Amino acid sequence: MNVYDFKVLDAEKKEVGLVNYEGKVLLIVNTATGCGFTPQYEGLERLYETYKDKGFEILDFPCNQFGHQAPGTEQEIVTFCKARYNVSFKQFAKIDVNGKNESPLYTYLKSAKGGVFGKNIKWNFTKFLVDRDGNVVKRFAPTATPAKLEQEIKELLDL
């Protein structure tokens, strides 16, 4: 099993098979638009712009489970991110990353790479790095800025 086995909903509520990202290095992030870490969108977009033509994708999953910091509809979130941070990477429908309604994708991600304090996601902007074969290779805390991930992304891209 790997991330390619999952289907998720995009921001327009259309089903997307993650198999569409086969062969890419992925950074999967649970995000929020009203969080102290929200400015990380700027760094995420910088990474995406730098490496998208080399096989890198960012998958953005808004999550309202932490302090209700992802209010609004998917379209409002997309509009905010484009206007404020010029986000051009793929944004998906809001999900739960913990609990009885958690996304099966996040159940898998957490089982592949538990956190320092257990498997549950502790806050917005937890990041999972996935190699070209769909294997979860590392989990990063919300405090890990996108710039701090760059070297590991480059290594997975063979740059």
N, C-alpha and C positions, 0 to 999 in steps of 0.2 A: 504494500500500500504506500502511496505517496500523495502529494498535493494534487496531482493530476486526476485523481479519482473523485474529486469533489466538484459539485455544481453549486453556484451561488447566484444571487440576484444582483444585477447592476443597479445603478442609481435610477434607471427607468423601469425597474422591477422586471427586467428581462433576464431569463436564465442564461448563465454563462458557464460553460464547462471550463474548468481550469486546465484541461488538456489543451486548450487553445494557447497556453503559455509554455507548452512542452519545449524544452531546449533552451529556455531563458533562465537567467538568474533572477530570482524574485525577492523583493523585500515586501513583506506583508505587515501592515501596520493598522492597529485600531486607533482611530483618531477622534478628535473633538474640536469644535470650532470655538469653544469658550473656555479653554484650558490654559494654564500657564505655559504649557508646552506647545500650544498652537503655533507660535512662530517657527517651530520646526518644519512647517510646511515649506518655508523658504528654502531651507537646506535640502529637504526632500526633492523639491523641484530642481534644484541645482544638480543634485546627483542624477536625477532622471535625464535632464537635458544633456549632461556630460556623457552618459553611458547608454542611453536608449538605442543608439545605432550600433552598439556592440553586443546587444542581447540582454539588456537589463530592463526590468519592469518593476514598477511599484504598484501594489494593490492596496488601495485605501478603503478601510472598512470603518465608517463612523459608528461610534458606540456611545450610547447615552447612559450607561450604567454607573459612571463615576461622577458623582456630583451633578448629574443632569447637565453636563457641559456640551452636549451635542443636540441642542434643541432644534426644532424646525424639521421641515421635510427634507428628503434627499435633494430635491431641486434647489431648495434654499441653501443647503450646505454646499452643493456644487457651485452655485452662483457666488456665494461668499468666498470660496476658495479660489475661484478664477479671478474675481475682482481684487481680492486682497493680496494673494500670493501667486497669481498667474499659473495656477496648477493646471498641468496638461496630462498628468498620468491618470490612469483609470480609477474612478471612484465607484463604489458599490453601495448597495442598500445598507441602511443601518442594521446592525446586528447586536446580539448579546454575545459576550465572550466568556461569560461565567454563568453558572446556574442552570436551572431546569430548561430554559429556552435557548441555551447557548448554541451557536452555530456548530454543526458537525465538523466544519473545517477547523474551528478553534479547539474543539475536543481533541482532534488529531494533532494540531500544532503543539498544544500543551502536553500531550502524552509523549511527543517526540523530544521536546526540550522543556523540562520543568524549570521553574524559576528558582532563585536563591531561597525564597521563603515558601516553596511549594509550587504546585502547578498552576494555581489560579493566577489570572492576570490581575495585577495590583492597581494599574492606572492606565490612563490614556497614553498613547504613543509607545506602547510595548511593540517591539519589532522582531520579526522572524526572518532570517536569511535562509533562502532556499537555493540549492544548487541546480544546475541544468538538468539533472536527473529527477528533480522533484523531491529531493531529500532535504529535510530541515537540518541545517548545519549549525545554526547558532540562534540564540535568543538574546535580545538586548533590552535592558531596562529603559523606561521612559526618559531617564536622564542622559542616556547615550545619544549625543547629537548625531545628526546625519553625517557630518564631517568625520566623526570618529569611526564610522562604518566603512568609509571609502576604501581603505587599504584592503579590507577583507572582500569587498565587492570586486575590486580590481583583480584580486587573486583568483576568485571564482570565474571571472571573465577571461582569465589567462592573459592579463595585460601587464 
